[in-house]
Amino acid sequence: MSKNHLISVDFDKLNNIPYINKFPPVAFRKDVEEALEFWSQYEEHYDQVALIRAIECTNGCIQYAYRDNEDYALPLEQTRECMDLSMKFIIRKELTLPNGEHIKLHRDLGPALDKVRLLYIDGFKKQDKIALRKFYANSVAMFNLVGYNRIKNAVGIVKQHYNDLFTPQFIFFGLNYMKQFLQVLNDEQTQKEIDEEDFIYVYSHE
């Protein structure tokens, strides 16, 4: 594995994330390193990985807001529409944008993405603690290898085509969810500037 893959992950910073610090640190680091090795083979498809994770994470924020009865949650019908769009993309590995452009994920990505989805199902639905740990380890690896710029570009596609459906608020929430796993920002001032830039980026209507 390239040393650069490991340098991008600051495990001390990751441990500040509440659901990460519950995992045994040695086992979690091993899972992350294995996931980094696994996902490094898909570098030429990172733009597609970023897009499917952007839609998935934005939808996840929407679903949890509704389930938790948050006052900012979207109406039931809209929440279901967001879930439907996300699930079809995840399962079919293809998506037709509102402008007619058709996106089909590379066939090599299918089994890899299904592997992570199975970890999600086993971890969250079946309460398998090891699967849950490996799911988050894969998220850490995917987001760090894909990188901030690709994630932001993917969020831009979501904003351009699904701003009304997902809403700027939840697109911003989805972006921030992904960014918490990107442990390459070295100081608080840089993070603050990027957060402000992202807020303007997502909420602007140009």
Secondary structure, DSSP 8 states (H G I E B T S, - for coil): --HHHHHT--HHHHTTSTTTTTS-HHHHHHHHHHHHHHHGGGGGGHHHHHHHHHHHHHHHHHHHHHHTT-TT---HHHHHHHHHHHHHHHHHSEEE-TTS-EEE--TTHHHHHHHHHHHHIIIIIS--HHHHHHHHHHHHHHHHHH-HHHHHHHHHHHHHHHHHHHHHHHHHHHHHHHHTT-TT--SHHHHHHHHHHHHHHHH---
